[in-house]
Amino acid sequence: ADIIRNADGTTNIEAALSPTGKKGPQPAPSAAPPSTEEPSLPEGLKAKVLVSNLQVTFTDLSKKAAQPVTVTLKDTDISAVVAPGKALTFDLTADALSGRAVASPTSKTSSASTESDAFAAQSTGKLKVALRVEKWSRADGRLQPKKAEVEAKVSATNLPLALIDAITGPLPQGATLRTGLGETLDLAVNINGSMTDATATIDAAAQNASANADVRIASGQLTSQSPIVLSMKGAAIRSLAPAIDQAIAAQDSARIDTLPDATITIENLNLGLPTDGSAPDFRGGAATITLALSQITGAVRLQAGDQPQPFTIAPMQAKVHTQNLTENVRITAATDATIDGKAAGSLAIDLTLAGLLDAKGGFVQGPPRSIQGNVAVKNIATAIAQPLVAAFNIDLPRDVGPTLDLELTAATDLHNATGASATSVPPTDITVAVRSQNLRASGGIQLTENIIKSRGDGIRLEFASAGAVAQRFLSPESGWQLAPIPGAGAAANSTPNTPSTPGGTAVITITGLNVPRSTTTGAIQIDKAAANASL
């Protein structure tokens, strides 16, 4: 059997099953009224299916490549049994090969041994699925999923990832699992138990990524029995996210030679699971999530016309920890950078968040109700971040300055919580200060349960190169032009008495900021916001 995904993403199976003569999207059938009866199997349904030595070829024509992606499942054996009140079983074994079997070039016909030799020349993957479900239905055909007991095992050795690519179709921007994660996958999945008491283990490994998990469901709680670990090499990240290289190619001030290897580790997981279709309740939830990144290397030009200088961003470990989501979550991270071996800035984050959940245990919409801690970016070289903003026609070293300092401090007066209700949170004062050659910003806001408002003298932003930046966004077709002011280009270009650049320092002051938020969900109500701004 041949399954072909066409250039438009549709398959020949879809074409074969579609009604003759009906093309294009069809109107959705009217929804049937909800039934109050328990779901059941079609009357008289009882089946046993046996398939031996099936060969299926998947060909994907939707990817732009010199050769279409082709994967073959051969020697496929399938056994399935469905009957009311009996165990539901499904078993599959198959060999998987990337590419199509070819006939011997010395003969017009291929014998069985010749075909085996043609397949044997390729790397053969093994796939095995064994599924058994007990108590899933009564003898009268009524379904009872809550009582079902599942025993499932999936194993794969050297399974071509092109098989998954061919079945699922292309990822965003044309990326593929095969080019990102590697040619083959080893996989072992074991699931045992019911919806209320079950265990599951997953071990997956490809050339550029791996995943390991051992979890349990009991008494409505999902817990980790050992650390859950997800790892991906920098080469995989680069291949699966083509937008990174596209952003780098759009400018010439910086390049990234190596992206970081990334590892996510989840420990002490304990989360409540929704029941009867209700929304998740995260009250009492706990977890420690660690993101570890290896170093990033590349090169940057600090000034136009300079030779690129090597830069390095040191390995970083970011951690999110909570023993109870109802109480608080702590976030920490730290790293630093060097250019040509010299210090080029640092990043440090240490924040504690509270009031993350609403009265029903769902996450609040909008910022948390309480923040404690600080974020500090010190003397960071803006050229390192230039690839991230190049697509927006922004030149960070020139527009903002060669280096940047940023400090955010948040403090909640927890003493005000004395005597407050269990759901109330005292106000949090947030202060922000940004300093660079061409940009100054300072101010503060206050965060409460029902409002976000400015405090003190409000928020003030001074942008010395505003005229130069604005001119860049005014096309000749707009009919607008900013006239140059003699000497005004000095701040933006660091060259005194330069009359060719439109001048003008923009100073924006915001006072009386008042943004209401819902007291039940925390959602920000922009339509009711108010503020006074001067330019």
Buried (B, 14 or more C-beta within 10 A) or exposed (E): EEBBBBEEEBBEEEEEEEEEEEEEEEEEEEEEEEEEEEEBBEEEEEEEEEEEEBBBBBBBBBBEEEEBBBBBBBBBBBBBBBBBEEBBBBBBBBBBBBBBBEEBEEEEEBEEEBBBBBBEEBEBBBBBBBBBBBBBBBEEBBBEEEBBBBBBBBBBBBBBBBBBBBEEBBBEEEBBBBBBBBBBBBBBBBBBBBBEEBBBBBBBBBBBBBBBBBBBBEEEBBBBEEBBBBBBBBBBBBBBBBEBBEBBEEBEBBBBEBBBBBBBBBBBBBBBBEEEEEEBBBBBBBBBBBBBBBBBBBBBBBEEEEEBBEBBBBEBBBBBBBBEBBBBBBBBBBBBBBBEEEEBBBBBBBBBBBBBBBEEBBBBEBBBBBBBBBBBBBBBBBBBBBBBBBEEEBBBBBBBBBBBBBBBBBBBEEEEBEEEEEEBBBBBBBBBBBBBBBBBBBBBBBBBBEBBBBBEEBBBBBBBBBBBBBBBEEEEEEEEEBEBEEEBBBBBBBEEEBEEBBBBBBEBBBBEBEBBBBBBBBBBBEEEBEBEEEE
